[in-house]
């Protein structure tokens, strides 16, 4: 071992106080994610996060040949941590930096720092993250692997071939991609991390007791064995307080002996993002494989029986583009059926938590109340009129 390596090992820990860590998190370079997160794709390649650049230089590991710990403390993530602790921007993070240069304050970097380090109401909860950052050695190594935020694309297994997708994230795209002269020709339909390995998933067991947030996407997560292994293991461990977010095509709520509705009943915080761009025949055209009647049945299952979403259209804050469309001759009923009219997504919360939820969002995207859930046999009840 050369003198430089000996010197690095002898330097010990990067000395930062609690306030210095918070100052870094409020700065223009630091991101908490390399301490609590990694983002593997179905081919096994690992990136720092879902928005990082994806060149060869941005790959931080390969779970087909490395363990989670080997990637977590590999040279790429160690360098990224050192860069951030010295308030130095990293080449993989230009998407966030570019957004911030345009004045946006809701980049993934800034939101992650806020969510996992800076929320004043939850400072007691995040002290362990500050300690984690302070435990970073001068080599960038962190002894205690932390996976507080999991976003792992275990495979590309999917039951649809959406027009905006491709073979990397949909197994059903394989034959179209092979026949197309516009795509790199894939050599196999299914990409899956450690395909055929029986012990790969057991690697995650030791990290599940401290996971705080999981984002499931695919492929289609609800038909992946890995999804059900992790989620059922969380129930077994009593970790039903984990925030769970889904990006699903909502076509299948059952898989083998598993039922998603019954699973979700165990958890306190489930967020379902359905990949629905339209309805009926247009939905079936855009996302090939969609059966709209199945989607309708599954939505009805998600909204509990005898509960109704009461939407007050008077409260909807629409946007200029939708006002222009409506005044160009599109009827109100067609506007509501075709466009979101300015409502990006809806969240259902306990009324007493409204102010806490508002703290999560940037001023530009502050949520506001448009209705309530009440007992009613109707699933949705619209009242009022949008003020165009």
Secondary structure, 3 states (H helix, E strand, C coil): CCHHHHHHHHCCECCCCHHHHHHHHCCCCCCCHHHHCCEECCCCEEECCCCCCCCHHHCCEECCCCCHHHHHCCHHHHHHHHHHHCCCCCHHHHHHHHHHHCCCCCCHHHHHHHHHHHCHHHHHHHHHHHHHHHCCECCCCCCCCCCCEECCCCECCCCCEECCCCCCCCHHHHHHHHHCCCCCCCCCCCCECCCCCCCCHHHHHHHHCCCCEEEECCCCHHHCHHHHHHHHHHHHHCCCCCEEEEEECCCCCEECCEEHHHHHCCCCEEEEEECCCCCHHHHHHHEECCCHHHHHHHHHHHCCCCEEEEEEHHHCCCCHHHHHHHHCCCCHHHHHHHCCCCCCCCCCCCHHHHHHHHHHCCHHHCCCCCEEEEECCCCEEEECCCCC
